[in-house]
Amino acid sequence: MVAFGACQVAALPQAREVLVGSQEAELFGPGALTVMTRSLELGAGLERALEEAPSAAELPARTAEALATLRQTDFGARARGLADEIQYARPHLIGLQEVSEVRVQSPGDALFGGTRPAEEVAVDFLPLLLRELATRGLHYREVARVRNTDVEVPLLASATPSFDDVRLTDYDVLLARADVEVRGSAEGNYQARREVRRPGMEPVALLRGWTSVVARVGGRTYRFVNTRLEPAPDEARLRVQLAQAEELISRLRGEPLPVVLLGNFNTPANLGRVGAPTYRELLLAGYVDVWTRRQEPREWEPTCHEAAPRVPVLAQRQNLVLVRNSETPLPRRIGPVLAWRVGGKQEEHQSDPWPTELTGVAVRLRIPGAILPRH
């Protein structure tokens, strides 16, 4: 157990070892900002079952397999692991993506054209996480939520056969620390979206969305935005992703406050010199990828799993924290920056077209010129 504890500590970023003089004073003094973005992927298996089922006839069996896998998850352990990350970083705001709620109905009626929604909760991770944080004296609250995909499908319950229903509702959520002042909560879904069409099924729209708040941290005021864009393993989905990014860029154009944009953008940020198309569009819109400004950047940070195959750098950079500072003559000036990865296991994503070991990012930084009067 002592070795395990040492291993856990070794995996955390040794913040003060990479900072000197004024940088340390800036990052660990009043006015520094800490944020985290984290993909939970709780409903990913159910969404994949919907997308990959060749027809309506095969969907119940695929859904049953996905739900069985989900039920094997130790949600208590996951909550403790995420709480460990939050306890270390103490972020002012946290952007969570794929905060899915899974509900079931038995017997189901979806297969026979019924419309009664499933209400019995099978998975609801967020309350569990908030309780775990509270037991540690870490008080966070939900300040913005957007409902994305909300779909109910039949589930093969037994070989008789009998059928239940399972309902997946996907959310993105912003959490704020108790001492952070927040106002102006807003949310929305992108007009650009993809539909799943299968023989014998009605088209199902896969919605993605964004949440936003104005928050005051250390006497400074910022616009925080949390989002998840459409995954883009092929050209058709890339067009949807690019359209969603353009909607987001347009919505934030003209925002006078410094913008902190965080989330799972599903776009490789280290693809060649300029990144993938969506990443490039965000940079051209004036956003700075703070990971590229961190102290002593490394392509690989040692952990206690060094014996495992290293994931290519391409696979590590889809969760991003982007900053656009409108309050200085030099909008790309930020820093100093301390950034590190949180969460993620290589084996979780081996079947994805773009596997990602990096399922979260924590950042501590200063944004010069962000001081504004209290409203």
C-alpha positions as YAML, in Angstrom:
chain: A
units: angstrom
residues:
- id: 1
  name: MET
  ca: [0.00, 0.00, 0.00]
- id: 2
  name: VAL
  ca: [2.92, 2.36, 0.72]
- id: 3
  name: ALA
  ca: [4.30, 1.63, -2.75]
- id: 4
  name: PHE
  ca: [0.88, 2.26, -4.28]
- id: 5
  name: GLY
  ca: [0.60, 5.60, -2.47]
- id: 6
  name: ALA
  ca: [4.04, 6.62, -3.67]
- id: 7
  name: CYS
  ca: [3.03, 5.63, -7.18]
- id: 8
  name: GLN
  ca: [-0.07, 7.85, -7.00]
- id: 9
  name: VAL
  ca: [1.97, 10.86, -5.87]
- id: 10
  name: ALA
  ca: [4.59, 10.26, -8.54]
- id: 11
  name: ALA
  ca: [1.90, 10.44, -11.21]
- id: 12
  name: LEU
  ca: [0.90, 13.98, -10.18]
- id: 13
  name: PRO
  ca: [2.63, 16.97, -11.80]
- id: 14
  name: GLN
  ca: [5.41, 18.29, -9.63]
- id: 15
  name: ALA
  ca: [4.28, 21.87, -10.10]
- id: 16
  name: ARG
  ca: [6.87, 23.81, -8.16]
- id: 17
  name: GLU
  ca: [9.83, 21.93, -9.63]
- id: 18
  name: VAL
  ca: [9.26, 23.48, -13.07]
- id: 19
  name: LEU
  ca: [8.72, 27.07, -11.90]
- id: 20
  name: VAL
  ca: [11.21, 29.68, -10.85]
- id: 21
  name: GLY
  ca: [11.06, 33.12, -9.28]
- id: 22
  name: SER
  ca: [8.25, 35.33, -10.48]
- id: 23
  name: GLN
  ca: [6.49, 32.47, -12.33]
- id: 24
  name: GLU
  ca: [5.86, 30.62, -9.09]
- id: 25
  name: ALA
  ca: [4.70, 33.82, -7.38]
- id: 26
  name: GLU
  ca: [2.24, 34.47, -10.21]
- id: 27
  name: LEU
  ca: [0.84, 30.95, -10.41]
- id: 28
  name: PHE
  ca: [0.52, 30.30, -6.69]
- id: 29
  name: GLY
  ca: [-0.41, 33.81, -5.61]
- id: 30
  name: PRO
  ca: [-3.81, 35.55, -5.61]
- id: 31
  name: GLY
  ca: [-5.48, 35.98, -8.98]
- id: 32
  name: ALA
  ca: [-4.35, 32.72, -10.59]
- id: 33
  name: LEU
  ca: [-7.06, 30.67, -12.27]
- id: 34
  name: THR
  ca: [-7.41, 26.87, -12.19]
- id: 35
  name: VAL
  ca: [-9.78, 24.94, -14.45]
- id: 36
  name: MET
  ca: [-10.32, 21.32, -15.42]
- id: 37
  name: THR
  ca: [-12.01, 19.58, -18.34]
- id: 38
  name: ARG
  ca: [-12.98, 15.93, -18.06]
- id: 39
  name: SER
  ca: [-14.79, 13.47, -20.33]
- id: 40
  name: LEU
  ca: [-16.70, 10.82, -18.37]
- id: 41
  name: GLU
  ca: [-17.91, 8.74, -21.35]
- id: 42
  name: LEU
  ca: [-20.56, 7.05, -19.23]
- id: 43
  name: GLY
  ca: [-23.00, 6.48, -22.08]
- id: 44
  name: ALA
  ca: [-20.48, 5.89, -24.86]
- id: 45
  name: GLY
  ca: [-21.21, 2.17, -25.10]
- id: 46
  name: LEU
  ca: [-24.96, 2.66, -25.45]
- id: 47
  name: GLU
  ca: [-24.48, 5.32, -28.10]
- id: 48
  name: ARG
  ca: [-22.12, 3.04, -30.02]
- id: 49
  name: ALA
  ca: [-24.68, 0.23, -29.84]
- id: 50
  name: LEU
  ca: [-27.25, 2.53, -31.43]
- id: 51
  name: GLU
  ca: [-24.83, 3.60, -34.16]
- id: 52
  name: GLU
  ca: [-23.41, 0.17, -34.95]
- id: 53
  name: ALA
  ca: [-26.56, -1.98, -34.95]
- id: 54
  name: PRO
  ca: [-27.14, -3.00, -38.60]
- id: 55
  name: SER
  ca: [-30.93, -2.92, -38.17]
- id: 56
  name: ALA
  ca: [-33.74, -2.47, -35.66]
- id: 57
  name: ALA
  ca: [-33.93, -6.25, -35.18]
- id: 58
  name: GLU
  ca: [-30.36, -6.44, -33.89]
- id: 59
  name: LEU
  ca: [-30.49, -3.33, -31.72]
- id: 60
  name: PRO
  ca: [-31.99, -4.95, -28.53]
- id: 61
  name: ALA
  ca: [-29.19, -7.52, -28.27]
- id: 62
  name: ARG
  ca: [-26.47, -4.90, -28.83]
- id: 63
  name: THR
  ca: [-28.07, -2.63, -26.27]
- id: 64
  name: ALA
  ca: [-28.19, -5.47, -23.71]
- id: 65
  name: GLU
  ca: [-24.46, -6.08, -24.16]
- id: 66
  name: ALA
  ca: [-23.64, -2.38, -23.75]
- id: 67
  name: LEU
  ca: [-25.81, -2.02, -20.64]
- id: 68
  name: ALA
  ca: [-24.29, -5.15, -19.07]
- id: 69
  name: THR
  ca: [-20.81, -3.69, -19.58]
- id: 70
  name: LEU
  ca: [-21.90, -0.38, -18.07]
- id: 71
  name: ARG
  ca: [-23.37, -2.09, -15.01]
- id: 72
  name: GLN
  ca: [-20.02, -3.77, -14.35]
- id: 73
  name: THR
  ca: [-18.44, -0.36, -13.83]
- id: 74
  name: ASP
  ca: [-17.42, 0.43, -10.26]
- id: 75
  name: PHE
  ca: [-18.95, 3.90, -10.10]
- id: 76
  name: GLY
  ca: [-17.78, 4.40, -6.52]
- id: 77
  name: ALA
  ca: [-14.17, 3.84, -7.60]
- id: 78
  name: ARG
  ca: [-14.62, 6.17, -10.55]
- id: 79
  name: ALA
  ca: [-16.05, 8.88, -8.29]
- id: 80
  name: ARG
  ca: [-13.15, 8.50, -5.88]
- id: 81
  name: GLY
  ca: [-10.64, 8.66, -8.70]
- id: 82
  name: LEU
  ca: [-12.12, 11.82, -10.15]
- id: 83
  name: ALA
  ca: [-12.41, 13.33, -6.66]
- id: 84
  name: ASP
  ca: [-8.68, 12.62, -6.19]
- id: 85
  name: GLU
  ca: [-7.93, 14.65, -9.32]
- id: 86
  name: ILE
  ca: [-10.15, 17.50, -8.20]
- id: 87
  name: GLN
  ca: [-8.73, 17.45, -4.68]
- id: 88
  name: TYR
  ca: [-5.22, 17.82, -6.05]
- id: 89
  name: ALA
  ca: [-6.03, 20.58, -8.56]
- id: 90
  name: ARG
  ca: [-8.75, 22.46, -6.58]
- id: 91
  name: PRO
  ca: [-10.11, 23.98, -9.83]
- id: 92
  name: HIS
  ca: [-12.33, 27.03, -9.70]
- id: 93
  name: LEU
  ca: [-14.48, 25.61, -12.50]
- id: 94
  name: ILE
  ca: [-14.80, 22.13, -13.98]
- id: 95
  name: GLY
  ca: [-16.23, 21.28, -17.39]
- id: 96
  name: LEU
  ca: [-17.64, 17.76, -17.54]
- id: 97
  name: GLN
  ca: [-18.72, 16.11, -20.79]
- id: 98
  name: GLU
  ca: [-20.78, 12.95, -21.38]
- id: 99
  name: VAL
  ca: [-22.37, 13.10, -17.94]
- id: 100
  name: SER
  ca: [-24.94, 10.52, -18.93]
- id: 101
  name: GLU
  ca: [-28.04, 9.46, -17.07]
- id: 102
  name: VAL
  ca: [-29.29, 5.95, -17.87]
- id: 103
  name: ARG
  ca: [-32.87, 4.91, -17.04]
- id: 104
  name: VAL
  ca: [-34.71, 1.64, -17.62]
- id: 105
  name: GLN
  ca: [-38.30, 0.48, -17.95]
- id: 106
  name: SER
  ca: [-39.45, -3.10, -17.41]
- id: 107
  name: PRO
  ca: [-41.32, -4.35, -19.28]
- id: 108
  name: GLY
  ca: [-40.55, -2.02, -22.14]
- id: 109
  name: ASP
  ca: [-42.87, -0.69, -24.82]
- id: 110
  name: ALA
  ca: [-40.49, 0.94, -27.32]
- id: 111
  name: LEU
  ca: [-40.31, -2.18, -29.52]
- id: 112
  name: PHE
  ca: [-44.08, -2.11, -29.94]
- id: 113
  name: GLY
  ca: [-44.43, 1.60, -30.66]
- id: 114
  name: GLY
  ca: [-45.05, 2.70, -27.06]
- id: 115
  name: THR
  ca: [-44.09, 6.20, -25.98]
- id: 116
  name: ARG
  ca: [-43.96, 5.95, -22.17]
- id: 117
  name: PRO
  ca: [-40.46, 7.15, -21.17]
- id: 118
  name: ALA
  ca: [-38.21, 5.07, -18.95]
- id: 119
  name: GLU
  ca: [-37.87, 6.63, -15.49]
- id: 120
  name: GLU
  ca: [-36.12, 4.09, -13.21]
- id: 121
  name: VAL
  ca: [-32.57, 5.39, -12.74]
- id: 122
  name: ALA
  ca: [-29.82, 2.85, -13.40]
- id: 123
  name: VAL
  ca: [-26.85, 5.24, -13.65]
- id: 124
  name: ASP
  ca: [-26.59, 8.83, -12.40]
- id: 125
  name: PHE
  ca: [-22.95, 9.57, -11.70]
- id: 126
  name: LEU
  ca: [-22.94, 13.29, -10.88]
- id: 127
  name: PRO
  ca: [-24.68, 13.11, -7.45]
- id: 128
  name: LEU
  ca: [-22.26, 10.37, -6.45]
- id: 129
  name: LEU
  ca: [-19.29, 12.56, -7.41]
- id: 130
  name: LEU
  ca: [-20.63, 15.62, -5.58]
- id: 131
  name: ARG
  ca: [-21.20, 13.56, -2.43]
- id: 132
  name: GLU
  ca: [-17.67, 12.17, -2.62]
- id: 133
  name: LEU
  ca: [-16.29, 15.69, -2.93]
- id: 134
  name: ALA
  ca: [-18.39, 16.92, -0.02]
- id: 135
  name: THR
  ca: [-17.08, 14.16, 2.27]
- id: 136
  name: ARG
  ca: [-13.60, 15.58, 1.62]
- id: 137
  name: GLY
  ca: [-14.67, 19.11, 2.43]
- id: 138
  name: LEU
  ca: [-14.64, 20.09, -1.26]
- id: 139
  name: HIS
  ca: [-17.84, 21.93, -2.08]
- id: 140
  name: TYR
  ca: [-18.79, 22.23, -5.73]
- id: 141
  name: ARG
  ca: [-22.16, 23.04, -7.27]
- id: 142
  name: GLU
  ca: [-23.70, 22.64, -10.69]
- id: 143
  name: VAL
  ca: [-24.00, 26.04, -12.39]
- id: 144
  name: ALA
  ca: [-24.91, 25.08, -15.97]
- id: 145
  name: ARG
  ca: [-26.20, 22.00, -17.78]
- id: 146
  name: VAL
  ca: [-27.21, 21.24, -21.35]
- id: 147
  name: ARG
  ca: [-29.21, 18.20, -22.39]
- id: 148
  name: ASN
  ca: [-27.89, 16.68, -25.58]
- id: 149
  name: THR
  ca: [-28.96, 13.31, -27.02]
- id: 150
  name: ASP
  ca: [-32.02, 11.83, -25.29]
- id: 151
  name: VAL
  ca: [-32.98, 8.50, -26.83]
- id: 152
  name: GLU
  ca: [-34.84, 5.39, -25.68]
- id: 153
  name: VAL
  ca: [-34.33, 2.00, -27.33]
- id: 154
  name: PRO
  ca: [-35.47, -1.61, -26.71]
- id: 155
  name: LEU
  ca: [-33.31, -3.94, -24.66]
- id: 156
  name: LEU
  ca: [-33.25, -7.74, -24.85]
- id: 157
  name: ALA
  ca: [-33.97, -8.73, -21.24]
- id: 158
  name: SER
  ca: [-34.12, -12.55, -21.57]
- id: 159
  name: ALA
  ca: [-33.95, -15.32, -24.15]
- id: 160
  name: THR
  ca: [-37.71, -15.94, -23.83]
- id: 161
  name: PRO
  ca: [-37.57, -13.34, -25.42]
- id: 162
  name: SER
  ca: [-38.72, -10.42, -23.30]
- id: 163
  name: PHE
  ca: [-37.85, -6.77, -23.78]
- id: 164
  name: ASP
  ca: [-37.16, -3.80, -21.52]
- id: 165
  name: ASP
  ca: [-36.36, -0.24, -22.54]
- id: 166
  name: VAL
  ca: [-33.20, 1.69, -21.79]
- id: 167
  name: ARG
  ca: [-33.04, 5.47, -22.06]
- id: 168
  name: LEU
  ca: [-29.81, 7.39, -22.48]
- id: 169
  name: THR
  ca: [-29.76, 11.12, -21.74]
- id: 170
  name: ASP
  ca: [-26.43, 12.83, -22.34]
- id: 171
  name: TYR
  ca: [-25.47, 16.08, -20.59]
- id: 172
  name: ASP
  ca: [-22.54, 18.45, -20.44]
- id: 173
  name: VAL
  ca: [-22.18, 20.16, -17.05]
- id: 174
  name: LEU
  ca: [-20.23, 23.05, -15.55]
- id: 175
  name: LEU
  ca: [-19.32, 22.85, -11.86]
- id: 176
  name: ALA
  ca: [-18.11, 25.82, -9.81]
- id: 177
  name: ARG
  ca: [-16.30, 25.83, -6.50]
- id: 178
  name: ALA
  ca: [-18.35, 27.19, -3.63]
- id: 179
  name: ASP
  ca: [-16.31, 30.41, -3.35]
- id: 180
  name: VAL
  ca: [-16.67, 31.33, -7.04]
- id: 181
  name: GLU
  ca: [-19.29, 33.95, -7.95]
- id: 182
  name: VAL
  ca: [-21.30, 32.92, -11.02]
- id: 183
  name: ARG
  ca: [-23.98, 34.63, -13.09]
- id: 184
  name: GLY
  ca: [-25.45, 34.55, -16.59]
- id: 185
  name: SER
  ca: [-25.80, 30.80, -17.01]
- id: 186
  name: ALA
  ca: [-26.68, 29.79, -20.59]
- id: 187
  name: GLU
  ca: [-26.77, 26.62, -22.66]
- id: 188
  name: GLY
  ca: [-27.76, 25.37, -26.09]
- id: 189
  name: ASN
  ca: [-27.48, 22.66, -28.72]
- id: 190
  name: TYR
  ca: [-25.72, 23.07, -32.03]
- id: 191
  name: GLN
  ca: [-27.87, 23.30, -35.12]
- id: 192
  name: ALA
  ca: [-25.33, 21.13, -36.93]
- id: 193
  name: ARG
  ca: [-25.96, 17.54, -35.92]
- id: 194
  name: ARG
  ca: [-25.74, 14.00, -37.22]
- id: 195
  name: GLU
  ca: [-28.55, 11.49, -37.57]
- id: 196
  name: VAL
  ca: [-28.38, 7.73, -37.14]
- id: 197
  name: ARG
  ca: [-30.50, 5.94, -39.73]
- id: 198
  name: ARG
  ca: [-31.00, 2.18, -39.64]
- id: 199
  name: PRO
  ca: [-33.50, -0.12, -41.42]
- id: 200
  name: GLY
  ca: [-36.71, -0.36, -39.42]
- id: 201
  name: MET
  ca: [-35.83, 2.58, -37.15]
- id: 202
  name: GLU
  ca: [-36.86, 6.19, -37.03]
- id: 203
  name: PRO
  ca: [-33.92, 8.58, -37.53]
- id: 204
  name: VAL
  ca: [-32.21, 9.48, -34.24]
- id: 205
  name: ALA
  ca: [-30.52, 12.88, -33.95]
- id: 206
  name: LEU
  ca: [-27.25, 12.90, -31.97]
- id: 207
  name: LEU
  ca: [-27.17, 16.31, -30.34]
- id: 208
  name: ARG
  ca: [-24.07, 18.06, -29.01]
- id: 209
  name: GLY
  ca: [-24.14, 21.24, -26.98]
- id: 210
  name: TRP
  ca: [-22.43, 23.92, -24.92]
- id: 211
  name: THR
  ca: [-22.81, 25.56, -21.51]
- id: 212
  name: SER
  ca: [-21.62, 28.98, -20.44]
- id: 213
  name: VAL
  ca: [-21.33, 31.17, -17.33]
- id: 214
  name: VAL
  ca: [-19.72, 34.44, -16.32]
- id: 215
  name: ALA
  ca: [-17.60, 33.80, -13.22]
- id: 216
  name: ARG
  ca: [-15.53, 35.99, -10.95]
- id: 217
  name: VAL
  ca: [-12.29, 34.51, -9.61]
- id: 218
  name: GLY
  ca: [-9.83, 36.46, -7.48]
- id: 219
  name: GLY
  ca: [-11.26, 39.84, -8.46]
- id: 220
  name: ARG
  ca: [-11.22, 38.98, -12.16]
- id: 221
  name: THR
  ca: [-14.17, 38.19, -14.42]
- id: 222
  name: TYR
  ca: [-14.21, 35.62, -17.22]
- id: 223
  name: ARG
  ca: [-16.60, 33.96, -19.65]
- id: 224
  name: PHE
  ca: [-16.35, 30.18, -19.23]
- id: 225
  name: VAL
  ca: [-17.68, 27.85, -21.93]
- id: 226
  name: ASN
  ca: [-17.79, 24.05, -21.78]
- id: 227
  name: THR
  ca: [-18.55, 21.91, -24.85]
- id: 228
  name: ARG
  ca: [-18.20, 18.61, -26.63]
- id: 229
  name: LEU
  ca: [-18.08, 18.53, -30.42]
- id: 230
  name: GLU
  ca: [-19.09, 15.67, -32.70]
- id: 231
  name: PRO
  ca: [-16.42, 12.94, -33.02]
- id: 232
  name: ALA
  ca: [-14.98, 13.04, -36.54]
- id: 233
  name: PRO
  ca: [-13.39, 9.77, -37.68]
- id: 234
  name: ASP
  ca: [-14.56, 10.37, -41.28]
- id: 235
  name: GLU
  ca: [-15.19, 13.26, -43.65]
- id: 236
  name: ALA
  ca: [-18.95, 13.38, -43.15]
- id: 237
  name: ARG
  ca: [-18.64, 13.71, -39.39]
- id: 238
  name: LEU
  ca: [-15.80, 16.18, -39.77]
- id: 239
  name: ARG
  ca: [-18.14, 18.49, -41.70]
- id: 240
  name: VAL
  ca: [-20.58, 18.34, -38.77]
- id: 241
  name: GLN
  ca: [-17.80, 19.01, -36.28]
- id: 242
  name: LEU
  ca: [-16.51, 21.99, -38.27]
- id: 243
  name: ALA
  ca: [-20.02, 23.43, -38.49]
- id: 244
  name: GLN
  ca: [-20.45, 23.09, -34.73]
- id: 245
  name: ALA
  ca: [-17.12, 24.81, -34.13]
- id: 246
  name: GLU
  ca: [-18.16, 27.68, -36.40]
- id: 247
  name: GLU
  ca: [-21.41, 28.06, -34.47]
- id: 248
  name: LEU
  ca: [-19.43, 28.29, -31.24]
- id: 249
  name: ILE
  ca: [-16.90, 30.74, -32.65]
- id: 250
  name: SER
  ca: [-19.69, 32.94, -34.02]
- id: 251
  name: ARG
  ca: [-21.58, 32.91, -30.72]
- id: 252
  name: LEU
  ca: [-18.51, 34.09, -28.81]
- id: 253
  name: ARG
  ca: [-17.40, 36.63, -31.39]
- id: 254
  name: GLY
  ca: [-17.54, 40.09, -29.84]
- id: 255
  name: GLU
  ca: [-17.54, 38.80, -26.26]
- id: 256
  name: PRO
  ca: [-15.73, 41.57, -24.29]
- id: 257
  name: LEU
  ca: [-14.67, 39.31, -21.41]
- id: 258
  name: PRO
  ca: [-11.67, 37.00, -21.55]
- id: 259
  name: VAL
  ca: [-13.00, 33.64, -22.75]
- id: 260
  name: VAL
  ca: [-11.93, 30.32, -21.26]
- id: 261
  name: LEU
  ca: [-13.16, 27.61, -23.62]
- id: 262
  name: LEU
  ca: [-12.78, 24.06, -22.38]
- id: 263
  name: GLY
  ca: [-14.05, 20.65, -23.36]
- id: 264
  name: ASN
  ca: [-13.70, 17.59, -25.51]
- id: 265
  name: PHE
  ca: [-13.31, 18.97, -29.02]
- id: 266
  name: ASN
  ca: [-12.67, 15.55, -30.61]
- id: 267
  name: THR
  ca: [-10.03, 17.11, -32.84]
- id: 268
  name: PRO
  ca: [-6.33, 16.17, -32.64]
- id: 269
  name: ALA
  ca: [-4.38, 19.22, -31.55]
- id: 270
  name: ASN
  ca: [-0.96, 17.83, -32.46]
- id: 271
  name: LEU
  ca: [-1.57, 16.55, -35.98]
- id: 272
  name: GLY
  ca: [1.45, 17.90, -37.81]
- id: 273
  name: ARG
  ca: [2.40, 21.53, -37.23]
- id: 274
  name: VAL
  ca: [-1.05, 23.09, -37.32]
- id: 275
  name: GLY
  ca: [-3.39, 20.41, -35.99]
- id: 276
  name: ALA
  ca: [-6.58, 19.01, -37.46]
- id: 277
  name: PRO
  ca: [-9.00, 21.30, -39.37]
- id: 278
  name: THR
  ca: [-11.29, 22.10, -36.41]
- id: 279
  name: TYR
  ca: [-8.35, 22.82, -34.12]
- id: 280
  name: ARG
  ca: [-6.87, 25.09, -36.78]
- id: 281
  name: GLU
  ca: [-10.13, 27.05, -37.09]
- id: 282
  name: LEU
  ca: [-10.19, 27.66, -33.34]
- id: 283
  name: LEU
  ca: [-6.63, 29.00, -33.42]
- id: 284
  name: LEU
  ca: [-7.43, 31.23, -36.39]
- id: 285
  name: ALA
  ca: [-10.33, 32.64, -34.38]
- id: 286
  name: GLY
  ca: [-7.84, 33.95, -31.83]
- id: 287
  name: TYR
  ca: [-7.85, 31.16, -29.25]
- id: 288
  name: VAL
  ca: [-4.65, 30.00, -27.58]
- id: 289
  name: ASP
  ca: [-4.19, 26.35, -26.69]
- id: 290
  name: VAL
  ca: [-2.74, 26.75, -23.20]
- id: 291
  name: TRP
  ca: [-1.16, 23.28, -23.30]
- id: 292
  name: THR
  ca: [1.34, 24.67, -25.83]
- id: 293
  name: ARG
  ca: [2.33, 27.41, -23.36]
- id: 294
  name: ARG
  ca: [2.89, 25.19, -20.32]
- id: 295
  name: GLN
  ca: [6.17, 25.02, -18.47]
- id: 296
  name: GLU
  ca: [8.60, 22.35, -19.70]
- id: 297
  name: PRO
  ca: [6.22, 20.58, -22.14]
- id: 298
  name: ARG
  ca: [6.81, 16.87, -22.57]
- id: 299
  name: GLU
  ca: [5.40, 14.42, -25.09]
- id: 300
  name: TRP
  ca: [5.26, 11.71, -22.41]
- id: 301
  name: GLU
  ca: [4.94, 12.14, -18.67]
- id: 302
  name: PRO
  ca: [6.11, 9.11, -16.65]
- id: 303
  name: THR
  ca: [3.50, 7.28, -14.62]
- id: 304
  name: CYS
  ca: [3.36, 4.00, -12.74]
- id: 305
  name: HIS
  ca: [2.38, 2.21, -15.96]
- id: 306
  name: GLU
  ca: [5.59, 2.82, -17.92]
- id: 307
  name: ALA
  ca: [5.69, -0.83, -18.95]
- id: 308
  name: ALA
  ca: [2.51, -0.39, -20.99]
- id: 309
  name: PRO
  ca: [2.83, 0.60, -24.68]
- id: 310
  name: ARG
  ca: [2.97, 4.34, -25.08]
- id: 311
  name: VAL
  ca: [0.05, 5.92, -26.88]
- id: 312
  name: PRO
  ca: [1.15, 7.98, -29.92]
- id: 313
  name: VAL
  ca: [1.23, 11.72, -29.34]
- id: 314
  name: LEU
  ca: [-1.64, 12.07, -31.85]
- id: 315
  name: ALA
  ca: [-3.91, 10.20, -29.44]
- id: 316
  name: GLN
  ca: [-3.29, 12.47, -26.47]
- id: 317
  name: ARG
  ca: [-4.62, 15.87, -27.43]
- id: 318
  name: GLN
  ca: [-8.38, 16.14, -27.94]
- id: 319
  name: ASN
  ca: [-9.42, 17.56, -24.56]
- id: 320
  name: LEU
  ca: [-8.42, 21.21, -24.65]
- id: 321
  name: VAL
  ca: [-8.40, 24.41, -22.64]
- id: 322
  name: LEU
  ca: [-8.40, 27.41, -25.00]
- id: 323
  name: VAL
  ca: [-8.15, 31.06, -24.01]
- id: 324
  name: ARG
  ca: [-8.96, 34.24, -25.88]
- id: 325
  name: ASN
  ca: [-8.07, 37.43, -24.03]
- id: 326
  name: SER
  ca: [-9.88, 40.50, -25.36]
- id: 327
  name: GLU
  ca: [-8.62, 42.87, -22.69]
- id: 328
  name: THR
  ca: [-5.01, 43.34, -23.79]
- id: 329
  name: PRO
  ca: [-3.46, 44.75, -26.98]
- id: 330
  name: LEU
  ca: [-1.87, 41.32, -27.49]
- id: 331
  name: PRO
  ca: [-4.80, 38.86, -27.48]
- id: 332
  name: ARG
  ca: [-2.51, 35.83, -27.63]
- id: 333
  name: ARG
  ca: [-0.54, 36.79, -24.51]
- id: 334
  name: ILE
  ca: [-1.18, 34.44, -21.59]
- id: 335
  name: GLY
  ca: [0.87, 32.88, -18.87]
- id: 336
  name: PRO
  ca: [2.64, 31.57, -17.04]
- id: 337
  name: VAL
  ca: [0.84, 28.23, -17.51]
- id: 338
  name: LEU
  ca: [0.97, 24.96, -15.60]
- id: 339
  name: ALA
  ca: [-0.98, 22.12, -17.29]
- id: 340
  name: TRP
  ca: [-1.20, 18.39, -16.73]
- id: 341
  name: ARG
  ca: [-3.30, 15.47, -17.82]
- id: 342
  name: VAL
  ca: [-5.91, 13.80, -15.63]
- id: 343
  name: GLY
  ca: [-7.60, 10.43, -15.97]
- id: 344
  name: GLY
  ca: [-7.58, 8.07, -18.88]
- id: 345
  name: LYS
  ca: [-6.50, 4.51, -19.53]
- id: 346
  name: GLN
  ca: [-5.13, 3.29, -22.82]
- id: 347
  name: GLU
  ca: [-7.30, 0.16, -22.88]
- id: 348
  name: GLU
  ca: [-10.54, 2.15, -22.54]
- id: 349
  name: HIS
  ca: [-10.37, 3.44, -26.10]
- id: 350
  name: GLN
  ca: [-8.61, 0.85, -28.24]
- id: 351
  name: SER
  ca: [-11.65, 0.39, -30.50]
- id: 352
  name: ASP
  ca: [-12.05, 4.10, -31.27]
- id: 353
  name: PRO
  ca: [-10.90, 5.43, -34.67]
- id: 354
  name: TRP
  ca: [-8.93, 8.06, -32.73]
- id: 355
  name: PRO
  ca: [-8.09, 6.47, -29.38]
- id: 356
  name: THR
  ca: [-7.37, 8.95, -26.62]
- id: 357
  name: GLU
  ca: [-5.41, 8.32, -23.47]
- id: 358
  name: LEU
  ca: [-5.89, 11.91, -22.38]
- id: 359
  name: THR
  ca: [-9.47, 12.13, -21.11]
- id: 360
  name: GLY
  ca: [-8.92, 15.31, -19.15]
- id: 361
  name: VAL
  ca: [-6.73, 18.36, -18.64]
- id: 362
  name: ALA
  ca: [-6.14, 20.52, -15.58]
- id: 363
  name: VAL
  ca: [-4.65, 23.99, -16.01]
- id: 364
  name: ARG
  ca: [-3.42, 26.69, -13.67]
- id: 365
  name: LEU
  ca: [-2.64, 30.01, -15.35]
- id: 366
  name: ARG
  ca: [-2.83, 33.76, -15.36]
- id: 367
  name: ILE
  ca: [-4.56, 35.78, -18.04]
- id: 368
  name: PRO
  ca: [-3.05, 39.30, -18.09]
- id: 369
  name: GLY
  ca: [-5.49, 42.19, -18.25]
- id: 370
  name: ALA
  ca: [-8.51, 40.26, -17.02]
- id: 371
  name: ILE
  ca: [-9.29, 42.66, -14.16]
- id: 372
  name: LEU
  ca: [-12.77, 44.16, -14.52]
- id: 373
  name: PRO
  ca: [-15.02, 46.12, -12.14]
- id: 374
  name: ARG
  ca: [-17.60, 44.24, -10.10]
- id: 375
  name: HIS
  ca: [-21.10, 44.24, -11.62]
...
